[in-house]
Amino acid sequence: MPHTPVYNMLELFEDPQIKHMGLEIKIDRKDRPDIRTVKFPNEYSETKSPHPGPPPELGEHNAEFLTALGYDGKKIAELKDKGVI
């Protein structure tokens, strides 16, 4: 039966194989601390995995989603003014 240790995030970055393969990455975020994580371990010669971007900020894509659902700019502004979004 295959098995492996289960690490917490601090233990993960100390793993010799993670260090050897250079899997630790930092994701930059504007006005917030960087995110320290591990990239996907498999890379292929012609299709390298892109460095992930930061997660969206709270409400960052509200207008895109609401527009796709049929809301116009006036209604979106109204929702913002009311603190709904």
Sequence and secondary structure as in RCSB ss.txt:
>XXXX:A:sequence
MPHTPVYNMLELFEDPQIKHMGLEIKIDRKDRPDIRTVKFPNEYSETKSPHPGPPPELGEHNAEFLTALGYDGKK
IAELKDKGVI
>XXXX:A:secstr
        HHHHHH HHHHHHT EEEE  TTS  EEEE  S  BTTB          TTTTHHHHHHHTT  HHH
HHHHHHTT  
